[in-house]
Amino acid sequence: MTTPTTVPVRLQLRADTAANWTSVNPILLANELGRETDTGKIKIGNGTATWTSLAYQAWATLPVAVNAGGTGQTTYTNGQLLIGKTDGTLAKATLTASTGVTITNADGSITISATGSGGTVTGVTATSPLASTGGTTPDISIQDGTTTQKGAVQLEDSTTSTSTTTAATPAAVKAAFDIADAALPKAGGTLTGDVTLDNQSDLRFGEATANGTNYVAFQAPASITADVTWTLPATDGTVNQVLSTDGAGTLDWIAAGVGGPILESKQVIDQDYTLSVGFNGISAGPVEVADTYTVTVPAGATWVII
């Protein structure tokens, strides 16, 4: 069996001055490195190009550029810092002391310390909305806010408050919104539930604004023994019909009757008239139907002139 032998190896790059490299202008082997001893620059051969045709390696050129992972700088003084610039490079900068501050730049360190013994407070003032009692140990407070003064305001949940110095909480705002959302708009809207006019309140219908402020109204009696609901008919009635109840709250259109010892009827009918189906009509003659008007007697109805 062959015994392994350890052979010490030292790697040495080809090196010469820049002038000699240019003068000789050799062809480096592929991946062979050559270094200029006076500039520190390095080139890598490709096996075909001469020395002067090869490009220097950015990573091996001092200073190493920022885009090659370097700083772009070669020398520094004590306390200098590298500061980034908008163009992507780095610049050297030194901290500058201002009043009351001392900066000591050492080899690899920076010391920042305060100078002087400070001062004495002789008085404190405040600008609105802050307030100060003055003196060297004042009480500082925030003024109350108003409609003309910036300051602190207290929150409250009321939805009926008229205060000008408090503010509504989100809960109060939400409650006020719900109340407004449930209200019937003044310009009109649709009600989805029952409407109750309490304590004999009127349901009023006003006349045209140009004509005045009078109105007609419906009103409940002062005393009601039981609830009553009247249901209106689904369609309009005919001429001279009136609403009649069936005693159970349902209203319907029927022909109007005239009471008294003498039944009177018009001698000239000056409007269209239709008898109700299932009813008889009677008029005292003579009777004239005026021009352009019609009396309609449907099937199941009778009109008698006597």
C-alpha positions in Angstrom: 0.0 0.0 0.0 1.2 3.4 -1.0 1.7 5.8 1.9 0.1 9.3 1.2 2.6 12.1 1.1 1.8 15.6 2.2 3.4 18.2 0.0 3.3 21.8 1.3 2.0 24.2 -1.4 2.1 28.0 -1.6 0.1 29.9 -4.3 1.8 32.9 -5.8 0.1 35.1 -8.4 1.9 36.6 -11.4 2.7 40.1 -10.5 4.6 43.0 -12.1 4.3 46.8 -12.5 1.7 48.2 -14.7 4.3 49.5 -17.2 5.9 46.0 -17.5 2.6 44.3 -18.0 1.8 46.7 -20.7 5.2 46.4 -22.3 5.3 42.6 -22.3 1.5 42.4 -22.9 1.3 38.6 -22.3 -1.7 36.3 -22.8 -2.9 34.9 -19.5 -4.3 31.4 -19.3 -8.0 31.0 -18.7 -8.8 32.1 -15.1 -5.1 33.0 -14.5 -4.8 36.1 -12.3 -2.3 38.9 -12.8 -1.7 41.7 -10.4 -0.1 45.2 -10.9 2.2 45.7 -7.9 2.1 49.4 -8.0 -1.7 49.9 -8.4 -3.1 46.8 -6.8 -5.3 46.2 -9.8 -6.0 42.6 -10.9 -6.9 41.1 -14.3 -8.2 37.6 -15.1 -7.1 35.9 -18.3 -9.3 34.0 -20.8 -6.6 32.2 -22.7 -6.8 34.3 -25.8 -6.7 38.0 -25.0 -3.5 40.0 -24.3 -3.0 41.9 -21.1 -4.0 45.2 -22.5 -7.2 43.8 -23.9 -8.4 42.5 -20.5 -10.5 44.5 -18.1 -9.5 45.2 -14.5 -11.7 43.4 -11.9 -13.9 45.9 -10.0 -13.7 43.8 -6.8 -9.9 43.9 -6.9 -9.5 47.6 -7.6 -9.1 50.0 -4.7 -11.2 51.7 -3.7 -13.8 48.9 -4.2 -16.9 50.5 -5.7 -20.2 50.5 -3.8 -21.9 48.4 -6.6 -19.2 45.8 -6.1 -19.8 45.5 -2.4 -17.3 48.1 -1.3 -17.4 51.6 0.2 -15.8 53.6 -2.6 -13.4 55.0 0.0 -9.8 54.2 0.9 -8.8 56.5 3.7 -10.6 57.9 6.8 -9.8 60.3 9.6 -10.9 59.8 13.3 -14.7 60.1 13.7 -15.6 60.0 10.1 -18.8 58.2 9.2 -20.2 56.8 5.9 -23.5 58.4 4.9 -25.7 57.1 2.1 -26.5 59.4 -0.9 -29.5 59.4 -3.3 -27.2 58.4 -6.2 -26.5 55.1 -4.4 -22.9 56.0 -3.4 -21.4 56.6 0.1 -19.8 59.8 1.3 -17.6 60.6 4.4 -19.0 63.0 7.0 -18.1 64.1 10.5 -20.4 65.0 13.3 -20.5 68.7 14.2 -21.0 69.9 17.8 -23.5 72.7 18.6 -23.9 74.8 21.7 -23.8 72.8 24.9 -22.4 69.7 23.2 -18.9 68.4 22.8 -17.8 65.7 20.3 -14.5 63.9 20.7 -13.4 61.9 17.7 -11.0 59.1 18.6 -9.4 56.2 16.7 -12.5 54.0 16.2 -14.8 55.8 18.6 -16.9 59.0 19.0 -17.8 60.5 22.3 -20.7 63.0 22.6 -21.1 64.9 25.9 -22.9 67.9 27.2 -21.0 71.0 28.3 -21.9 73.7 30.8 -23.9 73.5 34.0 -27.4 74.1 32.5 -29.7 76.9 33.5 -32.4 78.0 36.0 -36.1 78.1 35.2 -37.3 81.6 36.0 -40.9 81.3 34.7 -43.1 79.1 32.5 -45.8 80.5 30.2 -48.3 78.6 28.0 -50.1 79.3 24.8 -53.8 78.5 24.3 -55.3 75.9 24.6 -52.7 75.3 27.4 -52.8 77.5 30.5 -50.0 78.1 33.1 -50.2 79.6 36.6 -46.7 81.1 36.0 -43.7 81.1 38.3 -40.9 78.5 38.5 -43.2 75.6 39.5 -46.4 76.3 37.6 -49.6 74.2 37.2 -50.1 73.4 33.5 -53.7 72.7 32.4 -55.8 72.5 29.2 -58.6 75.1 28.8 -62.2 74.0 28.3 -63.2 74.0 24.7 -66.1 76.2 23.4 -67.4 77.3 20.1 -64.7 80.0 20.1 -61.9 78.4 22.1 -59.8 75.3 21.3 -59.5 73.0 24.3 -60.7 69.9 26.1 -64.3 68.9 26.0 -66.3 66.3 28.0 -68.0 63.4 26.2 -71.7 62.7 27.0 -74.3 60.1 25.7 -77.3 62.5 25.6 -79.2 62.8 22.4 -81.2 65.8 23.6 -78.4 68.0 25.0 -78.1 71.6 23.8 -74.7 72.1 25.4 -72.0 74.0 23.4 -69.1 72.8 25.6 -69.6 69.0 25.5 -69.2 66.5 22.7 -71.3 63.5 21.7 -70.0 60.0 22.1 -70.3 57.5 19.2 -73.1 55.9 21.1 -75.0 59.2 21.2 -74.4 59.9 17.5 -75.7 56.4 16.7 -78.8 56.9 18.9 -79.5 60.2 17.2 -79.1 58.7 13.8 -81.5 55.9 14.6 -84.1 58.4 15.8 -83.7 60.5 12.6 -83.7 57.4 10.4 -87.0 56.2 12.0 -88.7 59.6 11.6 -91.1 60.4 8.8 -89.5 63.1 6.5 -91.3 66.4 6.4 -91.5 66.2 2.7 -93.4 62.9 2.9 -92.7 59.2 3.0 -94.0 55.7 3.6 -95.2 54.5 7.1 -94.8 50.8 7.7 -96.8 50.7 11.0 -99.9 52.1 12.7 -100.2 55.8 13.3 -101.8 56.9 16.6 -103.1 60.4 17.2 -103.5 60.6 21.0 -105.9 62.6 23.2 -108.3 63.7 20.4 -105.5 65.1 18.2 -106.7 66.1 14.8 -105.8 64.7 11.4 -105.8 68.0 9.5 -105.8 68.8 5.8 -104.8 72.4 5.1 -106.1 74.5 2.3 -103.7 75.9 -0.4 -101.1 78.1 1.1 -102.1 81.0 -1.2 -105.6 80.9 0.1 -104.9 81.0 3.8 -104.3 78.7 6.8 -107.7 77.1 7.3 -108.1 73.3 7.3 -110.6 70.4 7.6 -109.9 67.7 10.1 -111.0 64.3 11.5 -111.1 63.9 15.3 -112.0 61.0 17.6 -114.8 61.4 20.1 -113.9 62.2 23.7 -114.9 58.7 24.9 -114.8 55.4 23.0 -116.1 52.2 24.6 -114.3 49.8 22.2 -111.8 49.9 19.3 -113.4 50.5 15.9 -111.7 50.1 12.5 -113.4 51.2 9.3 -112.2 49.5 6.1 -112.6 51.6 2.9 -114.0 50.2 -0.3 -111.5 49.1 -2.9 -112.9 51.3 -5.7 -114.6 54.6 -6.2 -118.4 54.9 -6.2 -120.6 56.3 -8.8 -122.2 59.8 -8.9 -124.4 60.6 -5.8 -123.4 57.4 -4.0 -122.5 57.6 -0.3 -120.5 55.5 2.1 -122.4 53.0 4.2 -121.3 50.6 6.9 -122.3 47.0 7.2 -122.2 47.3 11.0 -118.9 45.4 11.2 -116.6 48.1 10.1 -116.6 47.5 6.3 -117.7 50.5 4.3 -119.2 50.4 0.8 -120.8 52.8 -1.7 -124.6 52.8 -1.9 -127.2 55.2 -3.5 -128.1 58.1 -1.4 -131.5 58.4 0.1 -133.4 61.6 1.1 -135.6 61.6 4.2 -138.6 63.7 5.1 -142.3 63.7 4.3 -141.7 64.5 0.6 -139.2 62.8 -1.7 -137.8 65.4 -4.1 -136.0 64.8 -7.4 -134.4 67.2 -9.9 -136.4 68.0 -13.0 -133.3 68.5 -15.1 -130.5 66.0 -14.7 -127.3 68.0 -15.5 -124.7 65.4 -14.7 -123.9 61.8 -15.7 -125.5 59.3 -13.4 -125.3 55.5 -13.2 -127.8 53.5 -11.1 -126.3 50.9 -8.8 -126.7 47.2 -9.8 -129.4 45.7 -7.7 -131.1 49.0 -6.9 -134.2 50.8 -8.3 -134.4 54.5 -9.0 -137.5 56.7 -8.9 -138.0 60.2 -10.2 -141.0 62.5 -10.3 -141.8 63.6 -13.8 -141.4 65.5 -16.0 -137.6 64.8 -16.1 -135.2 66.1 -18.6 -131.7 64.9 -19.2 -129.6 67.8 -20.2 -127.5 67.7 -23.4 -124.1 65.9 -23.2 -125.2 64.0 -20.1 -126.2 60.4 -19.7 -128.2 58.3 -17.3 -127.1 54.7 -17.3 -129.4 51.9 -16.0 -127.4 48.7 -15.9 -128.8 45.2 -16.0 -130.4 44.3 -12.6 -131.5 47.9 -12.0 -134.7 49.8 -12.7 -135.4 53.6 -13.2 -139.1 54.5 -12.8 -140.4 58.0 -13.7 -143.9 58.8 -12.3 
